[in-house]
């Protein structure tokens, strides 16, 4: 499993980056390159978290971790 955190100066930059990521993942002929990546994105204040697996059997783990990270972020960072 692969985990990344991308930090941005503001939510506008974050949203622009997410649009680019979505375009890349769905752009014609890119499906072949990304079809074996099972990605989960978590959007937070000035951040995007990416959980990605390279195997279909591991996708449920990425979904479970995404839910746990969302709960953690919500309870620890959104109450600042």
C-alpha positions as CSV (number, residue, x, y, z in Angstrom):
1,X,0.0,0.0,0.0
2,X,1.2,3.5,-0.8
3,X,0.3,6.6,1.2
4,X,1.0,10.2,0.3
5,X,0.1,13.6,1.8
6,X,0.0,16.6,-0.4
7,X,-0.1,20.0,1.3
8,X,-1.3,23.2,-0.3
9,X,-1.3,26.9,0.7
10,X,-5.1,27.1,0.4
11,X,-8.2,25.0,-0.6
12,X,-8.4,26.7,-4.0
13,X,-4.9,25.2,-4.9
14,X,-6.0,21.9,-3.4
15,X,-9.1,21.8,-5.5
16,X,-7.2,22.7,-8.7
17,X,-4.7,19.9,-8.0
18,X,-7.6,17.4,-7.4
19,X,-9.2,18.4,-10.7
20,X,-5.8,17.7,-12.5
21,X,-5.5,14.3,-10.8
22,X,-9.0,13.3,-11.7
23,X,-8.4,14.4,-15.3
24,X,-5.2,12.3,-15.5
25,X,-6.8,9.3,-14.0
26,X,-9.8,9.5,-16.5
27,X,-8.1,10.8,-19.6
28,X,-8.5,8.5,-22.6
29,X,-5.9,5.8,-23.0
30,X,-4.6,6.5,-19.4
31,X,-7.1,3.9,-18.1
32,X,-4.6,1.2,-19.0
33,X,-1.9,2.8,-17.0
34,X,-4.1,3.4,-13.9
35,X,-6.4,0.4,-14.1
36,X,-4.2,-1.6,-11.7
37,X,-4.1,1.2,-9.2
38,X,-6.8,1.2,-6.7
39,X,-6.8,4.7,-5.3
40,X,-8.6,6.4,-2.4
41,X,-8.5,10.1,-1.9
42,X,-9.1,12.0,1.3
43,X,-9.8,15.7,1.0
44,X,-9.0,17.8,4.1
45,X,-8.2,21.4,4.9
46,X,-5.4,22.4,2.5
47,X,-4.5,18.7,2.0
48,X,-5.1,15.7,-0.1
49,X,-4.2,12.3,1.2
50,X,-3.8,9.4,-1.3
51,X,-4.0,5.7,-0.4
52,X,-3.1,3.5,-3.3
53,X,-2.7,-0.2,-3.8
54,X,-1.3,-2.1,-6.8
55,X,-3.5,-5.1,-6.5
56,X,-7.3,-5.6,-6.6
57,X,-7.3,-7.9,-3.5
58,X,-5.8,-5.0,-1.4
59,X,-8.4,-2.4,-2.4
60,X,-10.7,-3.2,0.6
61,X,-7.7,-2.4,2.9
62,X,-7.3,1.0,1.2
63,X,-11.0,1.7,1.7
64,X,-10.8,0.7,5.3
65,X,-7.7,2.8,6.0
66,X,-9.4,5.7,4.2
67,X,-12.3,5.6,6.6
68,X,-10.0,5.4,9.6
69,X,-7.9,8.4,8.4
70,X,-11.0,10.4,7.7
71,X,-12.2,9.8,11.2
72,X,-8.8,10.7,12.6
73,X,-8.6,13.9,10.6
74,X,-12.1,14.9,11.5
75,X,-11.6,14.4,15.2
76,X,-8.1,15.7,15.5
77,X,-7.6,18.5,12.9
78,X,-11.0,19.9,12.1
79,X,-11.5,21.2,15.7
80,X,-8.6,23.8,15.5
